[in-house]
Amino acid sequence: MFSILILNKTMERNPWTIINAKKVYENPWIGVTEYDVLNPKGGSGIYGKVNFKNKAIGVIVLDNADNTYLIGQFRFTLNQYSWEIPEGGGPEGEEPLETAKRELLEETGIVAENWIKLLDIHTSNSVTDEFGHIFLATALHFSEANPEETEELRLWKLPFEDAYQMVLNGQITDSLSIAAILRVKIIVLEKYKHKD
């Protein structure tokens, strides 16, 4: 049984008071701001926020046999290898769908005829403002991949159900990938299964 919480306007107000803000770091991809604040109980403190200069874009693909494609790469920030859906950064002013098409082609060599917006996501909202868009791509054609020089990628074709099991057993930990795979499993594939 699910219950729905109805928020009133007093619950939606910002309980934080910003006293001062200073930019402490910036590069072409992110900025870090430190805020002097009063917390919701009135105590003084600091809050650090990472501002992303690009939108996070993820693409999950399905072929006619319900296979999908994952990208394997070593993630510098985690110091470990990661299996993920094709992903990239979308600059301000560029339509997220155009970024998704470009990233899919660059990382996998795949061109898709059909695109569906699956969901929007805040990837780590306790310390960042990163906002993401995830798409489902179908009706696939194959070309040459052309990754950026910062990317050493492996492409893996596997049954979608195997990717779903990788989420369930913790082999996939990337937030965009988990959200996309679960959304496809629960909403997209289940919807078509019940049409029979």
C-alpha positions in Angstrom: 0.0 0.0 0.0 1.4 3.4 -1.0 0.6 6.7 0.6 1.0 10.1 -0.9 2.4 12.9 1.2 0.8 16.3 0.3 3.1 19.1 1.0 1.8 22.4 2.2 3.5 25.8 1.5 5.1 26.0 4.9 6.9 22.7 4.3 8.3 23.9 0.9 9.9 27.1 2.3 13.7 27.2 2.6 14.6 26.8 6.3 18.3 27.8 5.7 19.6 31.4 6.0 22.6 32.3 3.9 24.9 34.8 5.7 27.7 34.8 3.2 28.9 33.0 0.1 32.3 32.6 -1.4 33.6 30.7 -4.4 36.5 28.6 -3.3 37.3 26.7 -6.5 36.4 26.7 -10.2 37.4 24.9 -13.4 35.6 24.5 -16.8 33.3 21.7 -15.4 32.5 22.6 -11.8 32.6 25.3 -9.2 32.6 25.0 -5.4 31.0 27.5 -3.2 31.2 27.7 0.6 28.3 29.3 2.4 28.1 30.7 6.0 24.6 29.7 7.1 22.1 29.5 9.9 20.8 25.9 9.8 17.0 25.1 10.2 17.4 25.2 14.0 19.1 28.6 14.0 22.7 27.3 14.6 25.6 28.8 12.6 27.6 26.6 10.3 29.0 26.1 6.8 27.6 24.4 3.8 29.6 23.5 0.7 28.0 23.2 -2.7 29.4 21.8 -6.0 27.9 23.6 -9.0 27.9 21.6 -12.2 28.3 23.6 -15.4 26.8 20.8 -17.6 23.7 18.7 -17.3 24.2 15.0 -16.8 22.9 13.0 -19.7 22.3 9.3 -19.8 21.1 6.9 -22.5 19.9 3.4 -22.1 19.5 1.5 -25.3 17.4 -1.6 -26.2 17.7 -3.5 -29.4 14.9 -5.7 -30.9 16.0 -8.7 -28.8 16.0 -6.7 -25.5 19.7 -6.5 -25.3 21.3 -3.3 -23.9 24.8 -1.8 -24.1 27.0 -0.8 -21.1 30.1 1.2 -21.1 33.0 0.1 -18.9 35.6 2.7 -17.7 37.9 3.4 -14.8 36.4 6.3 -12.8 39.2 8.6 -11.5 37.0 9.9 -8.6 36.2 6.4 -7.3 39.6 4.8 -8.1 37.7 1.8 -9.5 36.2 0.4 -12.6 32.5 1.1 -13.3 29.9 -0.3 -15.7 27.4 2.3 -16.8 24.9 3.3 -19.4 26.3 5.7 -22.0 26.6 9.1 -20.3 28.0 12.6 -20.8 27.7 16.2 -20.1 25.3 18.6 -21.8 26.4 22.2 -22.0 23.9 25.0 -21.1 21.9 26.0 -24.2 22.2 22.6 -25.8 19.0 20.5 -25.9 19.4 17.4 -23.7 18.2 15.1 -26.5 20.9 16.4 -28.9 23.5 15.8 -26.2 22.1 12.3 -25.7 22.4 11.5 -29.4 26.0 12.8 -29.6 27.1 11.0 -26.5 25.6 7.7 -27.7 27.3 7.9 -31.0 30.7 9.0 -29.5 30.8 6.3 -26.8 29.2 3.4 -28.7 28.9 4.1 -32.4 25.1 3.6 -32.1 22.6 5.8 -33.8 18.9 5.4 -32.7 15.8 6.3 -34.6 13.4 6.3 -31.6 13.9 8.3 -28.4 11.8 8.5 -25.3 12.5 10.8 -22.3 12.6 8.4 -19.3 13.1 10.7 -16.3 14.9 13.7 -14.8 17.2 13.1 -11.8 19.2 15.0 -9.2 22.3 12.8 -9.0 23.6 13.7 -5.5 21.5 16.5 -4.0 23.1 16.7 -0.6 26.3 18.4 -1.9 25.7 19.1 -5.6 23.2 20.8 -7.8 23.8 18.3 -10.7 20.6 17.7 -12.7 20.3 14.9 -15.2 18.1 13.7 -18.1 17.8 10.1 -19.0 16.6 8.8 -22.4 15.6 5.4 -23.9 16.9 4.8 -27.4 15.6 2.1 -29.7 15.6 1.2 -33.4 19.4 1.0 -33.5 22.0 1.3 -36.3 25.7 0.9 -35.8 28.6 3.1 -36.8 32.1 3.9 -35.4 32.6 5.0 -31.8 34.7 8.1 -31.3 35.4 8.6 -27.6 37.1 11.7 -26.2 40.8 11.5 -25.3 39.9 11.4 -21.6 37.9 8.2 -22.1 39.2 4.7 -22.3 36.0 2.8 -22.8 34.8 -0.8 -23.3 31.5 -1.5 -24.9 29.5 -4.6 -23.6 26.4 -5.9 -25.3 24.3 -8.0 -22.9 20.7 -9.0 -22.2 18.8 -6.3 -20.5 17.9 -8.7 -17.7 21.6 -9.3 -17.0 22.0 -5.5 -16.6 19.0 -5.5 -14.2 20.6 -8.3 -12.2 23.8 -6.3 -12.0 21.9 -3.4 -10.4 20.2 -5.8 -7.9 23.5 -7.4 -6.8 25.5 -4.1 -6.6 27.7 -4.5 -9.6 26.3 -1.3 -11.1 26.5 1.6 -8.7 26.3 4.6 -10.9 23.1 6.6 -10.1 22.1 7.4 -13.7 22.5 3.8 -14.7 20.5 2.4 -11.7 17.7 4.9 -12.3 17.5 4.1 -16.0 17.7 0.4 -15.7 15.0 0.3 -12.9 12.8 2.6 -14.9 13.0 0.5 -18.0 12.4 -2.7 -16.0 9.5 -1.5 -13.9 7.7 0.8 -16.3 8.7 0.2 -19.9 9.2 -3.6 -20.1 6.4 -4.4 -17.7 4.0 -2.2 -19.6 4.7 -4.2 -22.9 4.5 -7.5 -21.1 0.9 -6.8 -19.9 -0.2 -5.9 -23.5 0.0 -9.6 -24.6 
